Amino acid sequence: MFDAAVAVGIAAFLNNPDRDDDEIVVVLREQGVAGWLAERLVTYLPIVFGRYLLRGCTFDPDVVEGEVRRRLDSDPVFRAAQSRALRPTHEELKEIGLRSAEVNVVNQMRDSKLEDLVFSATHLPNPLPPAEPGDGGVPSPAVRFAQLLSRHGLTVGRDERGRYAGELRFDASLITHPAPRVLGQLDFAVQHPTLAVDWLLESVAAHGDTWQASIDGGTAMFAECSLHVLLAALVDRAAHTGQVEWERYEHPSGPFDVCVGPQINFFAQDVPPAGDAFYAVLGALRDMPLSRQAHGLRVFLCYRDGRLMTNEVLLDNEPFPAGMATVPEQRDDLPQPMAAFRIFAMLVPA
C-alpha cells in the first residue's frame, strides 16, 4: 500500500537536503501528500535509515506518543519504510539516516561498541496525527496494476513469492525523478512461463501537479499502450481484439505472430503513423536469433525540430542496437517543435 509513498518521502529528503523536517512536510503536502502521511514519512524514514547505520545496537520496538505506547511496526507506513531501508544507497544513509536522533546520540558517545548499546522506546515530542483511510494521496502502482487486471476479469491474489493472476505474476513500482513538476516513472513487470526473460518490464512516465495525478496518468498510459498487448499475448489471444492487432512475422528462427498495441503520441497529436519505423525495426530483428518464446519489443522515438533526440528500441528489456540503427536522424514530416511516439508489441511463436 505505501511502497510508493516511501519512495516519494525519500525523494523529498534527497531533493531538499538543506531543509528541516517541518519544511519537508510542507514540500510533501504541496505535492499532494496528505498531512497524516507526510508526518509519518518524515518521522519514520530517519529512524529506519538511522537504525541501518546502527546495526548491532538493540532497539526497543515501541514508540511513545504522549501517554500512548505502541509498537512502531503496528503502523503500515513504518513497515513499508523499514522494508525499503533494507537496501539503502549511500546518499540515502547520508541525507536521511544522519538525521536520526539515535544516530546523533551515538555520534556524541566515545569508546562505545554498538553491540553494547541498548535504546529505550522512541519518544515523539508531538503525537502523529491519526491515520486516515486510503493511500494518503500516493497510490501504489502495484495496487493500480492489480485493479486493472481485476477489471479485465483476472482473479488477482498473492502467494508466498508475490502477486499473481493465474499463471501471470506481476508487480509495479514508482521511481521518482527531479523535475519542476512532479514526475513519476512507473515500472510494470510481468512474469509468465512463455516469456523469453524472467520478468518483462514496461516503463511509462507522467508529469502531474501531484503524485496522485502522476501515478494515475502513468497507469492510464500503460493501460492504453501496453496492458492489452500483454494480456492478449500471454493470457487470452482471442481477447482485446479492439485494442490490439495481430499479424504474421516470418523470422529465420521460425514464424511469430506479432501483437501490436496502439501508437501513443506525445507533445503533438497529429504525428504521422509510425508503421515504417516499426517495420524497419522488425526487419533488423531478422538478423538476430530469437528463442521460441514470447518477446517484448518497445519503440520510443522523440524528435525536436525534426532531429532525433531520443532513440529507444528495447527487445526483452535490453537496448536493441540494430533496431536503433534503422531510425532516421532527421524527420521533416513531424509537427514542430516536439513530437514523439511509442509502440509496444509482443512476438509470440506461431
N, C-alpha and C positions, 0 to 999 in steps of 0.2 A: 504493500500500500504506500509506504513512504520512501521507497528507494529513490524516486526522482526528487522528492523534497530534500533528501540528504545531499544529492548532487548539487541542487540549487544552493543549499546552505554552504557547502564547501566553496562553490564558485564565488559566493558573496564575500567570504573571508579572503580568498586569494586575490580577488579583483579590487579589494579595498583594504590593503594591509595597514594603512595609516589611520583607519577609523576604529573607534572603540565599539564595544558590543552594542550599546544603545543606538549608535549610528548605523550599524549593520542591520539591526532590526528595522530601522527606517528604510534602508535600501530594499530589504526583502518585501516590506509592505508595499513599497512603490511598485514592485514587480508583481503585485497581486497575491502575495502570500498572506494568508490570514494571520492576525496578530498572535493567536494562541500557538500556531505552528512556528512562526518566526521566533518567538521567545524560546521555544523548545530547541530549535536548531542552534541558536546562539548559545544556549546553556549547555546542551549535551555534546556538541561537537568538540569543544576544547577538552571536556572531560575524557571522552573516549580516545582522542588522539594523544592527549597527555598521558593517559594510562598505557598507551602503547610505548611511549618513551620510557615509562617507569616499569617496564616488565620486570618482574621479580619482587616487587612490593606486594603487600597484602592490602586489599581494599575491602572495607565494609560494603556489602551490597545495597545498603539502604541510603535513602535521601530523606532529609528532614526539612519540611516546608512549614514554617510557623510551628504549630503544635501537631502537625500531621507527619507521621513517619511511614514510609512505604519503600518497597524495593524499587530501585532505579529501573530494572528491566521489566517492571509491570507496565511501563509506558511503551507502546509500539514504536514511537518515534525514537526513543533511546535504543531500542533493539535494532532498528534499521541503521542508526548511526554506528552502533557497536559493530555490526556486521561489516559495514563499509570500512571501518578503521582497522580491520584485519589485513588490509592491503594498501597501506598508505604510501604516498610519494614523499620524497624528501621535502618538497615545497609545502605539502600539507602539514607535515610534522613541524616545520619551521614556523609557518604562518598561523596555524591553528593550535597545534599541541603545546607550543610555548606560551600560549595564553592561559593555560591551565593553572588554577590556583595551587593544585597539588604539585605541579612541576616547579612553581615558584618557591614553594616551601622546601623542596628537596635542594634546589639551587642555593638556598641560604644555609644549608647544613654542610658541615665539613666532616670528612673522615667517617661517613656512614655508608654502609653497604645497603644496596637496595633490598637485598633479601632480609635484612633486619628491620625494615620499616613497615609499620602497620598503621594504616589510616583508619580513622573513625568514620562514621557516616558523613556523607556530604551534606552541608548545611547551605540552604539557599536563603539569602537575606530577604528576598521578595518571592513569595509563593508564585508559581507559574499560574497563568490564567487557566480556567477549566478547558479541557479539550472539547471540541465540538464535533459533531458527526461529519463524516466526509473526508476529503483529501486535503482540505485546507488551501485549495487553490493551486495545487501542484499534482495533477493526475498522474498516476503510474502508467507509463506506456505499456507495461505488461498487462495491466488490468484492461486498458483500452483494447489491446490485441485480443484478449480473451472475449471481450464483449463483441468485437467484430466477428470472431469465429462462431460465437453462440448465435448471433443474428443470421448466420448462414447455415444454421442447422447442425452445427457440430456440437457434440457433448464435450464440454471442457472440464477437466479435472486436474488432479495432481497425483503423482506417485512419489516414491522416496527420492527420485532424482530430479524432479522438476515438473513443469507444466506439460500437459499433453492433451491432445484431442484425437482419440483413436490412435492411429499409427504416427500421427503428426505431433512432434514435440515442438514447443515454441517458447520464445522469450522475447523480451524487448527492454531497452534501457534508454536513458537520456544522457547525452553528452552536451555540456554547456559550452558556449563559445562567447568570448567578449565581443560586444557589438553595441552601437548606440542604442538600439532597441534590443529587447530580449531575443536571443537566437538559440534555438534548441535543435540538436541533431538527434533524431530517433533512429535507433538501430533495431530493426525487427529481424529475428533469427528463427529459422525453422530447421528441424531435423527429421529426416524420413529415410527409410531403408533404401529407396530408389535413388537417392541423391549421390552425386559423384564426390561430394565433400561431406564432412561430418555435420557441419552447420552451414546453411546458406544464409547470407546476410543481405538484407535490403535496407539501405540508409536513406532517409529523407531529412531535409532541414526546412524550418519555417520560422520566420520572424513573427513577432507579436508584441503588443504593448504589455502583456502579462504572460506568465508561464502557462497559465490555462490556455490562452489563445495560441501560443506557440505549439504546445503539445497537441491540442485539438486540431490545429491546422496541419501539422505534420501527419497526424493519424488519418485525417481525411485525404491527404495527398497519397499516402500509402494505400489506402482503401481503393482509390481511383486507379492508380497506375500499376500496382503490384499484387494486391491481395487476390484478385480473381484469377490472375495467371498462376499463382502458387496453388490455389485450390483446384483449378481445372487440371493442372499438370500432375499434382500429387495425390489428390483426393477423389475427384469425380470429373472425369473428362467430359461427360455429357452436360455438365452444369455450366452456368456462366456464359452461355452462348451469346448473350447480348453484349458482354463486356470484353470478350477475347476473340481472336481469330486464329484458326489452325491452318497450317499449310505444310506440305511435304518438303523435306530438305534432303537432297542426296549428298552423302558425305562418304569419303573413302573408307571410313571405319564402319559404314553401314547407314541405312536411311534413318532419319529422325523426323518426327513431327514437331514443328515449331509452334508454340503457343505464344502469341504476341498480344500485349496489352495496348491500351490507347497511348498515343503520343501526348505527352504533357508539355505545354508551352509555358515559358516564364518570361516576364518583363513585357511581352507583347503577345497578343492573341492571334495575330494574322501571320504566324510563322508557317511557311510552306510545309507540306508533308515531307517527312524525313525518310521516306522509303529508300531513296537512293543511298543515303549514308548507311542505313541499317543493312541493306543488301550487300553493300561493299564490305562491311564487317563480316557478314556471313560468308562472303566469297573468300576472305582471308582465312577464315576458320577451316576451310577445306585443306589447308596445308598443315594443319595441326591434328595429331591423333586424338581421338575422343573415345573414352570408355563407353561401354554400352550401359550408361546410367543417365539420369536426368541432370542437365547442366543449366545453370543460370547465366544469362547474358544481359548486361546493362550498358546502355549507351547514354551518356550525358554530355552535350556539347553546348558551349556558351561562346557567343561572338559579341565583340564590341566594335561598332563601326565597320562591321564586315570582317574583322580579323579574329581569328581563333584565340580565345583566352583560356578556355578550359576544355581539355580533351580527356574524357574519362570513358574508357571502354574496359569493362570488367567481365572476366569469364570465371565463374565459380569463385567470386570474391577477390580475384587477383587481377592486376593490370594485364591487358592483352595487347602487347606492343604491335603485333602485326595488324591488328584491327585499328589501333590508333593511327598507324601509318597511312591508312586509307582515307583519313579525314582531311578535307581540304583546308588549307591555312587561310584562304580568303573566300568569302561568300558575298556576292553583290546583290543577292536576291532576298536578303533578310531585312526586317524592319530595323530602323536606327533609333537610338544608338545601341541598345542592348537587345539581344534575342538569344534564347536558349531553349533546348527541348530535351526530353528524357523519354527513353523507351526501355521497357523491361520485357524480356522474353524467357521462355524455358524451352530447352530442346529435350524431347522425350523419345527414347528409342521406339521406332515404328514396328 
